[in-house]
Amino acid sequence: MKHIKVVASSTICRDKGTGCGECQASCQSACKTSCTVGNQSCEQKKINNVFKESK
Amino acid sequence: MVHTFKCLDRFFALDVESGSVFEIDELTKEIIDFYPPLVPPKEAFSCYSEAEVREARAEVDELVGQGILFAPEPPHGKPHYNGIVKALCLNVSHNCSLRCEYCFADGGSYSTERRNMSFEVAKAAIDMLIQKSGTRRNLEVDFFGGEPLLNMDVVKKTVAYARGKEREHNKNFRFTITTNAYSLPDEDIDFFNREMYNVVLSIDGRKEVHNRVRKTATGEGSFDNVLSNALRFRAKRGDKQYYIRGTYTALNKDFATDVLFLNDAGFDQISMEPVVLPPEHRLAIGESDLSELTEQYEILAREYIERRKTDKWFNFFHFMIDISGGPCESKRLVGCGAGNEYLAVAPSGNIYPCHQFDGKPDYVIGNVMTGEFDETIPRKFASCNLTTKPECMKCWAKYYCSGGCAANSVNFCGDINVPYTITCALMKKRIECAVAIKAIEGKI
């Protein structure tokens, strides 16, 4: 494309409310330096790694 | 919904529902802004040839056809309460060595008696967290205050107690601590480096900026002690997570200078947050400050990109948005989970929706020592998420801020579902800068 460069596409995982909840808590106030969810990562891969290590 | 914007002299489009990000030219920005239906005023594209307009429009149409531009909003499930708790803030001390002028906790006391949490209370809090965490494996405990280092004995005992429970209950505790770094013995630094997943140290930037508001109980500036301790901590921290966290106020609207000062001082993980105060406070940020403050983010972003090519590489927390993935929709709708997934415990053992509600009698959920736990407040908080906030659902930044802070909404808007708009404006600018930086750096 000449006029548009795709930087990232379809990045929001639509889980239909089935999120595992293992991700880090994100404080929305300014006092804990984690006040956006956008900079959080999905923990699913990390969890799998933890289980593999424990096995 | 598509948000188009100019940042760092480039044009971008963010497709809200898919999360797709595009770098575009000015013509395409105009086409997207009028799309659909494409009924622009006659003069809109007058400086472009018909062929150019047709070409750019075809590219937009193609992305729309792929479902990554103007993606429709999917139906969202209703918010629900499941009783799971996965994170605790332990306010281990209602006392502090400093009396910062903007402190929301009334100099650390939360307007209550200045006292420390006993080990018995901390232990009961850990037991409650384990008991209410269901099948959640990752549990978080943040040691907060006041100044948690005034009660380090209990911090250390609590960590040891929780670690002792991990295997039995198949849990993985992640501990974090927030300190003013006014007094930071080497043995505590070594303990942090063994046990703390993340450590947050508070410095506001330049000496005169920091000392103006972060004073000791006797009114002396704390900067010299804090900087020296934080640098000693940094030297021993290695590549483990930490943040230097500052607060900017109406008195240092040139806060980009403070961020860069901290980087020059030797720190590579930095955050700088806007103060949140009633409008009549001398340090409060008002609507009239927003233009200057948003410009500061752009100034910071330009320098940030340049420094990251050199040995002064650093991370600025609010420019670290993950646009290639990030959390799932559930997390984006719920946000911090205050009042249900995330709770705070005071030295008395009282349980609150989060640390910002500590000391507010109307928000006591129960007590870890008595075992009392009234679900009325958790259910109320769980019933509010992004989808119950009409203003937020119309906002392009909704999946990046999740509707903002419940405590700020309650404290400044009187309604948990009404966003605090000053924070909104700054949040939006930070997201724009973060997207632009990611695109320019090409590291998605």
Interface residues (C-beta under 8 A of the other chain):
Chain A: M1 K2 H3 I4 K5 V6 V7 A8 S9 S10 T11 I12 C13 R14 D15 K16 G17 T18 G19 G21 E22 C23 Q24 A25 S26 C27 Q28 S29 A30 C31 K32 T33 C35 T36 V37 G38 N39 Q40 S41 C42 E43 I47 V50
Chain B: F12 A13 E17 S18 G19 S20 V21 F22 E23 I24 D25 L27 T28 E55 A56 E59 V60 E62 L63 G67 I68 A71 P74 H76 G77 I84 K86 A87 F104 R136 R137 N138 E140 D142 F144 N172 R174 T178 V200 Y243 R245 T247 S271 E273 P274 V275 V276 F317 H318 M320 I321 D322 I323 S324 G325 G326 P327 C328 E329 S330 K331 R332 G335 C336 G337 A338 E341 Y342 C354 H355 Q356 Y399 Y400 C401 S402 G403 G404 C405 A406 A407 N408 T423 M427 R430 I431 A434 V435 K438 A439 I444
